[in-house]
């Protein structure tokens, strides 16, 4: 946390810490952007299990997708004497607002999952971020798509109208979200690069990016509409679904089920569907023959890193002191790696 204390400040802090120790509580408030998000629920549950093993008093808060609500919750926690705020921010561009609140209260802040900019993290010595490389999942998703399409006999199988091309729809999330942008851009870019290298044509997009906001129900509704306008008997069937996360992928599968595809019982009626997160529900869908694959975002590994940082702060140590977590060059950010999952 790059602290440099003068002697007087050190003595004052010692008195303050002693008072905290007498109270027997180091208070941590953890702010979740939306409890209903499946992946974030896995992180929250893993954090809850890990936090029981360290000596802190912690509280989770659900913003339910509202930055205004989250800001109010943070204000309340600060007013109630929290010692640390841990933030899964709703709107990534609001990081500077949260940082200012933390700086004014002289409270450390750990951002996680939904990435704030380097400038935000660098604006406060007691700030850090734990997440993933926003572009890595896109590249890996593109590799997975190419691998699936280039397998023996796969191209003809998935080219439903036998026109020599693969038509896809893109189910994406917020335009201001780095993960959504990286996954949307690099999934198709990398898939096309590998397909062209194998003498295959680039993927053909149906319509425009569908703004499904990470949400299963929204993705289902949007896929329903596209299936109506592009039926399988038409000239441009949907032959591939690329989703920024598993919830949206599963929404598309529900829609496909409505026209008899991806039910798991008829391998001849199958559309490639790929997502990101490898949630438990998506893993079941993959193993059940309803979904092709997902890019695993390790919620347990992320939770372990967050809790270790929390423990270090509670002991007045630097965020990553005594750990294997290394900050990247340019900002105090730690990356949790992805992995491809196709059920194998």
C-alpha positions, 0 to 999 in steps of 0.5 A, a space after each residue: 500500500 506504499 505507506 510512508 509514515 512520519 513518526 507522529 502519524 505512526 504513533 497515532 495509528 498505533 493508538 488507533 489500532 489498539 483501540 480497534 483490537 480492544 473492540 475485537 473487530 476489524 470491519 469489512 464491507 463488501 459491495 456486490 453489483 448484483 446478487 442475481 449474477 450467477 458468476 458473482 454469486 459463486 465468488 460471493 459464496 466462496 468469499 463467505 467460506 474463506 472469510 470465516 477462517 480469518 478474524 474480521 467482521 464482514 457484511 455483504 451488500 447487494 446494489 441490485 445493478 444500481 450505482 446510486 444504491 451502491 454509492 449510498 451503501 458505501 456512504 453508510 458503511 463509512 459512516 458506521 466505521 468500516 475499516 475496509 471497503 471491497 467493491 464489485 462496482 456497478 458502473 466501471 466509470 464510477 471508480 473515481 467516485 468510490 476512490 474519492 469516498 475512500 480517500 476522504 475517509 482514509 479507508 483502503 479499497 479493494 476493487 474486484 471483477 468489474 475493472 476500474 481504470 489504472 488511473 483510478 487505482 493509481 490515484 490512491 495509495 491504498 487501492 488495488 484491483 483483483 480480476 482477470 485480463 479483459 481480453 484473454 477470455 475473448 481470445 480463448 473463446 475465439 480459439 475454442 470456436 475455431 477448434 470446434 469448427 475445424 474438427 473433423 466433419 464439424 464444418 459440414 455438421 454446423 453449416 445448417 444451410 450448406 452455404 459454406 459459411 457459419 452465421 453467428 449472433 453475438 450476445 454481449 453486455 455493457 459498452 462501458 465494461 472492459 470484459 464485455 468489450 474484450 470478449 466481444 472483439 477478440 472472440 470473433 477476431 481470433 476465431 476469424 484469424 484461425 479459420 482463414 489460416 485453415 482456408 475457411 471463410 470468416 464468420 458471418 454475423 446476423 444483425 448487430 451485437 445484441 445488448 443482453 446485459 449479462 442477463 439470461 432472460 434478456 438473452 432469451 428474448 433477443 434470441 427468440 426475436 432473431 429466431 423468428 426473423 431467421 428461421 432454420 428453414 430460411 437462407 440465414 440460419 443461426 449456426 453459432 451463438 457467442 455470449 459474453 457470459 454463461 447466463 446469456 448463453 443459457 438464455 439462448 439455449 432456452 430459446 433454441 430449445 423452443 424450436 427443438 434445438 440443443 435439447 440434448 436428445 437429438 444431436 442432429 439439431 444442434 447449434 454451437 453455443 459458447 459462453 464465459 465463466 463455466 458456472 455450474 449450470 453451464 457445466 451441466 449444459 455442456 456435459 448434457 450436450 446442450 452447450 459446446 463450451 465455456 471459458 472458465 473464470 475461476 470464482 474460487 481463485 478470485 475469492 481466495 485472492 480477495 480474502 488474502 488481501 483483506 486479511 493482510 489489510 486487517 494486519 496492517 500489511 501491504 495488500 499482497 505481502 507474503 503472497 504469490 500474487 504479483 501486481 502488474 506493471 503500471 498499476 496495483 492489479 492482480 490477474 486471475 487466469 482463465 481456462 477453456 472448458 468443453 467438458 473433457 
